[in-house]
């Protein structure tokens, strides 16, 4: 007999868990819509050439490839000069790694029909062949909002505000970390890593996990000179997002790249009003995805070891690989699964999330089923309450136990005496109060 089990890094969601997840989706979707974003969906799988080369070397290793149909063995037995060539021969499709690259592909294919700037939101699962651990899954949901077709820094401001609004609505205190890829590139050059920017950002991106000394070791393992890196801690840190700190960084780095980044950051700083959550300039923030070119974001909890719960950034050239040049975009992504874990751990989901139904109708014998079903129809048609009829007659205690298990608010008890009087007995399962009333009174109560 086969043992039932899950693939590592995936999980089931029961009815209550789905309700909680939808609560997160609905909260995010409400904020997205308030900023004028329209819904979009793309296929779960993409051509492998669409996915590769967009996420850096490490990202490419985490792609889930789909084997081609048919007899792939002869191709696999052919002589190939590289592992990459073998992979391409037996797999030309992959599960999407994120929602941004498929969105760029969609934009390139539909440029003729899109009015720029185009704003879309997308809530769908993605897959990564990562090592499963706390808060990290192989299948998880992302909730993205992207604006494409404009370089206006108003879009960066909207990203910051949407982060703030979503986490305030969920009662999750966070810190919004902000950086700029050009500023990071200026720091890399200042520290002697000119021409090695990708290796530098991949290492810096792990700072939270491996610490400063771990980053030094990682850079040394790639045969990079780290002699100047010893003095980097004062540069690669968090600052108050204020004009003085930006000016000081500009004077320290003295480069065109830094000046361009500081100009963008200063303009954004001049736009926003007071936020509910903190925002900091984090010059160690790298966002290892190689397609970012401007401002980048990462949102972290004020407390708790879950890492980032949302992120994003500006990308100027992502559609160029699909033949469409000079289209800048910016997007943010909420990690719904990690947010779910946090809300669950902190017991922050609303109590009604555990409610499977509002009303359970308890028929005491078979002859009352017609009246019970008629009552259920009236409740559904005339109130906003969900209603369930217990599917067989039985002892009242058993039915009330079932109602409590579903976290129902009311139990409506119907026996032959209630049918004769054309009324019901309704029990408030929270207070224990029970009284008889006719159907008109019942509907008014439930309204």
N, C-alpha and C positions, 0 to 999 in steps of 0.2 A: 504494500500500500504506500502510495506517495505521500510524503509529509507536506502539508501546506506551509508555504513560506514565501517571503518577499525577497525581491532583489535588494541587496544592500544599498542604502542610500535612497530608498523609496519608502513610502508609507501609505496606508489606507486612511481615509477620512470617513468616519461614521456620520450619521445624520446631524448630531450636535456639533461635531467638528466642522462639517460643511457649513452649517449655519454661522459658526464663528468666523470661518474663512470668508464667507460672503459678507459678513459685517465689515471686515477689512476692505474687501473689494468695493463695497458700496460707499464707504467713507472716502476712499481714494478717488473713485469715479466721480463723486459729487464735486470734489475740489477740481478735478480735471475739467469737468463740464463747465464749472463756473469761470474758467479761464478760456473758454471757447474751443477746447479740443474735441475732435470728432472721433468716433470709434473706428478701429481697423483690426482685421485679423489676417494672418498669413499662414501658409501651410506649416505643419510640424517639421517637414523635411525640406532641405534646400540642396541644390547641386553643390558638390563638395568644393568646386572652385569658387562658389559664392562665399563659402565660409572660411576657407583657408587664407592665411596672410593678413587677416584683419585683427587678430587678437594677440599677436606676438607669437614667438616660437613656443612658449609654454602653453599658451591658449590653444594652439593647433594640436598639441598632444592630448588635450582634454576633449576633443571632438568625438562624439559617438558616430561612427560610420555605419552605414547600412549596406549589407552585402548585396551585390547585384543579383537579379533573378537568373535562373537558368544554370547551366553547367559551368561553374567558375573554376573547376579543378584544372582543366588544361591550361588556362591562363595563369593559374597560380604556380604550375609546374614549369612555366617558361623561365628562361634566364633573364633576370632583371639586374640592372647595375646598381639599384638602390632600393631600400625599403619603401621609399616614397613611391617609386614606380610600381612596385608590387601592390601597394595599397590602392593606387589609382586603377590598376587593372581589375581588381576584384570589388571595388566600391567606388561609385561615382555620386553617391548621395550621403547626406548626414543629417542628424537631428539638429535643429537650430540651437546654437550656443547662447544666443541672446536675442532680443527683439529689434536691436538697432540696425544690424546689418541687413536682415530681411526687409526692414523698413526702407533702407537706402536702395535696395534692389527694387522694391515696389515703386519707389519714387522715380527711379531711372526708367522703369517700364511704362510709367503712366504720366510722364511729364506733360504730354499733350493735353491731358484732362485736368491737371491740378492747377488751382489758382494759388499763386505764391504771395505771401508765405503760407505754407500748408501746415496745419496743426492737427496732430492725431494722437489719440491714446490707444493703448493696446494692453490687454490683460490676458496672458496666455502662459502655458508652461514652457520651460526650456530644459535642456539636458546637458550635463557636463560629466565627463568620466573622471571625477575627482575622488579623492579619498574621503569616504563618509566620516563625519565627526559631528560634535555638537554644533548645531546651527548651520551645518553644511550638508547639502543633499545632492544626489545625482539627478533627481528630477524635482524641479521646484517652479513656483509661479513668479513671474515678474509683472509689474504694473508700470508701464512706461508712458511717458508723454514727451513728444518731440515736436519742435518747430523747425521747419526746413525752408530755405529760400530767403533768409535774411541774416545779416551780421549784427543787427541791432542788439545792444547790450541790455535793452529792456527785457529780452528773453531770459538773460541770466538772472535778472531781478525776479522775474516770474518763477523761475526754478526755485530760488531761495524762498519766496513767499509760499509756494506750494508745499515744499518740505515743512515749513513752519506750520501751515494750516492743518496738514494731515496729522502730524504728530501731536499737535495741540488737541485736535478732535479726538484722538485716541488716548489722551492723557498720558502720553509718553514723553518725558523731558529728554531732549536730545541736544547735542552740539553739532552745528552745521560747520563742517570743515571746508574751506575754500582755498584753492591754489590756481596757478596758471601754468600751463605747460611751457610757455616761453620763459617764464620766471625760473622754472625748474631747469630748463636748458641752459639759462644764463648761469645758474648755480653750478651745474655740471661742468661747464667750460671753466668757470672760476676755480673749480677744484681739480682741474687737469684732466677731465674726461671728454674733451672735444673729440668727436668722431665715435664715441662709445656711449651715446645717449640711451640707446635701448637697453644695453646691459646695465647702465646706471639706474634707469627707472625700474627695471625688473627687480634689482636688489633693494632699492629704496622702498619699493612697494611692500616689502616684507618686514619693514622696520617694526611694526606693531607686534609681529610674531617672534622675530629673532633678535630684536634689539640692535643698538648701534654697533656693538662688537660683531654681531652676526652678519650685519651688512658688510663690514670691513672684510670678514673672512670670505664672504660670497664674492666680493669684487676681486680679492686676491686669488681666489680659485679660478678666475677667468684671466689670470695673468695681467691684471690691470694695476697700475701704479697708484697706491693709496697714500703716498707720503703727505699729500696736502689734505687728505681726508680727516686726519686727526683733529683739525681745527673746524670741522664741518658742523659739529653739534650746535654751535651758536647760530648757524645759518639754517639748518634743517630742524626746525622746531615750530611751535605754535606761537603766534603773536596776536595781540588784540587787533581786530580789523579796524584800524584807525589810520588817519592820514599821516601821522608822524612815523609810524612803523613802515608805511609804504615808502615815504621819502627816504628814511634811513637805509632801506634795502636798495633803493635806486642808487644812492651815493656809494654804497659798499660795492656793488657789482659793476657799476659803470660800463654797461654794455647796451647796445641798441635793443637787444632782445628784452633785457630787464626793463628798459624804459617803456617799450611797447606794452609789456604786461602790466606794469605799474599804472600806466595811463588807463588801461581797461578796468583794472581793479578800483582805481580812484573814482572813475565814472560810476561804477556800480555802487560804490560806497556812498556816493552823493545822492543816489536814487531812493534807497529804502528808508522806511520809518522804523519805529521800534518793533522788534519781533518778540513773540512769546518765548522763543528759544534762543540760546546763545549762538553766536557765529564767530569763528576765529579764522585767521589766515594761517594755514598749515603748510609751510614750505617743504615738509617731508612727504606731503601727499603726492603720489605719482600716478595712481590709476594706471596699472600696467598695460591696459589695452592700447595698442599702438595707434589707433585711429584718432585719438584726441589731439587737438591742436591749440586750444585756448583755455578758457576757464574750466576747472574741474571741481567736482563736489564729492564729498562723502559725509554721510550722516551717522553719528555714533551715539549710543545711549549714554546718558550722564553716569549711569550706574549699570553694572552687569557686564559679563564677559562674552557678549555675542558678536563682537566685531561690528562692522557697518550694517545698517539696516536699510540704507538707500544710498544712491550714488548717481553720478552722471557727468556730463561735460559737453564742451563745444568741439565739433568736428567739421573741418573745412573741405576735406577732399574725399569723403567716403564714397560719394556717388561717381567720382572720376573713374574708378576702376570698372564701372559699368557703362562708361562712355559718356557720362554727363558731367561736364566741367563747371567749375565756379558756382557750386551750390553749397552754401554753408548751412549747417544745422546744429542744433543743440538739444540734448535730451536728458531726462532723468529717469531713474528706475527704482521702484520700491521692491525690496525683497519680501514678498508676502509671507513665505514660509518662516523666515526668521522672525518677522514681526509677530506671526502667530505664536511662535514659541515664547517670545518675550511676554506678550499679553497673557498667555496661559500661566507662565511662571509667576507673574506679578498679580494674577487674579484680577485682571482689568477688563475682562469681557463683561458686558452687561448681563445681569442675572437672567433676563428673558431669553438669552441664547440657548439655555438648556431646556426651553419649553418646546415639546414636540407637538402639542396641540393645546388650544385654549379650553375646549369643552369636550368631555367624554360623556356620551349618552349610554346609560346602563339599563338595558332591557331585562326585566326580572323573569319573563317567561316568553315562550315562542309566539304567543298570540299577540304580543304588543309590538312586534317588529315593524309592522306597517305604520303604526303611529310614531314609533321611534324614528323611522326613516323620513316620515313627513316632517317631524320636528327638526331633524338635521337639515333638510332642504331649506326650511324657513330661516334657520339660523345662518346658513351660508349665503342665502339670497338677500337677506335683509340686514346683516351686520358685517363687520370686518373680522369676526372671530372665526378661527379654524375649528372644525367640529368632526369628531370621530365617533362612529357607532360601534360599541363592543360587538363583535361578530357572532356571539352566541349567548344564549341565556345562561345564567349561572349565579353563584352566591355573590351577594353584594360585596362582601369583604374582598373577594378575589378581584372584582371589577374596580373597586376603589384603590386597591393596591396597584393595579395597572395604571389607573389615572395618576396616582402619585409618582409612579415610575416615569410617566411621560411629562411630569411637572405641569399637569393641567391645572387651570385655576378653578374650573367648575366641573362637578359631576351632576348630570341630570338623570334622575332615577325615575323610571317609568314602569309601573305595574298595572295590573288589570283595573285597580281602583282609580288610578290616575287617568286611564283611558276613558272609563265611564264618566268621569267628571270633566273630561277634555282639558286636563291640566297636567302639570309635571311637578316633581319635587326636585328643587335645585339646591345643591350643597356647595357652599364656598369652601374649597379645600384648604385655603389659607387660614380662614377664621374659624371654620367648623360650623358656621351658621347654616341652617337648613330651613327652607320654607316652601310652601306650595303656591303656585300661581298659574294662570292660564297662558296660552301661547303669546297673546298680545303683550301681556306684562313681561313675559320672558324676553321677547325681542327688545322691548324698551330697556330692560335691565342690561342686556348684553350690548346694546348700542353705546 
